[in-house]
Amino acid sequence: MKLSPARYISILGTEVHAAVTTAEEGKTALKEIRQKKNEFGLKRRALLHQQKMAKEAADRAQGTRTNRKKTGLIASLRRLFGLVQARAPKRSVAELESQIHDIDEILFNLESCKVQIEGKLLSLS
């Protein structure tokens, strides 16, 4: 997912910086912050979905207790098909968790930046 460009807000890693000098720039920066929060929220939801799918795939790869007790040709084929299907998730669960944590930090920093800009707007007005 590609993020939209911003004029007054810069995000480096998990740090959020705003370069605001006038009230007009402050209002525009607040709109940009709202937009970035929406974008990162959508990105976070997509990562949570991927994480859920990766966990389910890992659980399927290990197999459940009831599946291991079943014997027979059909049960064996189902287990093998489940193992093959779940063997290679696209991303590891740990990698997804670290990305979700980073996005949570960015969202928190965006909110902090928003509060600072609102305070600056009050002093400029």
N, C-alpha and C positions, 0 to 999 in steps of 0.2 A: 504494500500500500504506500503510495507516494503522498507525502505531506505537502500541503499548499505553502507557497512562499510567504514570508512575513517581512515587513519593512522595519518594525520597531522591536520585535521579539527575536531573540536568538537563543537556540537551544544547543548546547555543546555537552554531549554526554548526557548527564542528568541535571546539569546546571541550566538555569533559565535567567537570561539577562534582558533588560528592557532599556532602551535609550530614548527617554522622553524628556523634552524640554518645555513644551507648551501644552496648554489644555487640549487643543485639537489633536495633537499627537497622542496625548493620554487617552482620549476617547477612542481613537483608532486602535491604540495598543490594547485597550480592554476588549474591543471586538476581536482582535487577533487572538488574544488569550482565550476567549470563549471558543473560537474556531479550533484552536489547537487542543483545548480540552476535549472537544467533541471528537476530533480525529484520533487522539491518543486513547480515548475511551473505546472507540470502535476497534482500534488496534488491539487493545487489552482484551476485549471480548473475543476477538478472533483467536488470540493466543490461548485464552482459557478453553475455548472449544478444541483447539489442537492438543492442549495438554490433556483434556478429558479423553480424547481419542487415543492418545499415546498411552495413557494409563490403562485403558481398556485393552489395547493391543498387547501390552506387557502382561496383563492378567490372562488374556487368552493364550499367550505363548507359554505361560507356566501351566495352564490347564487347571480346571477346578477339580475338587476332590471327587465329585460325583462322576465326572467324565473319566477319571483315571480308574474307577472301579468297574466301569462297563467294559465288557470284553466282546469279542466278535469282530468280524470283518468290517461291518458298517461303522461301529464305534471307533475302530482303529483308523479307518479312512477319515472320519470326521476330525479326530484328534490331529492327524497329520495335516489335513487341509487347514485346520485352525492354526497350527504351528507355522506352516508356510505362509499363511496369510498375515500373521501377526509378527513375523520374524523381524522385519526391517521397518520400524517406524521412521518417518521422515526426519523427525527431530527427537532428541532425548528429552525426558521429562525434566531433568535438572537444567538443561539449557532453556527450556520454556519457562521454568520457574524463575530463573535469573532475569530473563527478559521481562516477565510480568512484574518482578520486583523493581526493575529499572523504570518501567512505565509508571508504576505507582509513585516512585520518587519524583518523576517528571510532573505528574499530575499534582502532587503536593507542592512542588516548587512553582508551578503555574499559579496555583491558588495563592501562595505567598506573594508572588510578584503582582498579582491582581490587587491584593490588599495594599501593597506598597504604592502602586500607581493610584489607587483610589485616595490614599492619604495625600499623595502629591497633588492630585487634582483639587482636593479640598484647600490645600495651601496656595495653589495657583489661582483659585477662583476668588 
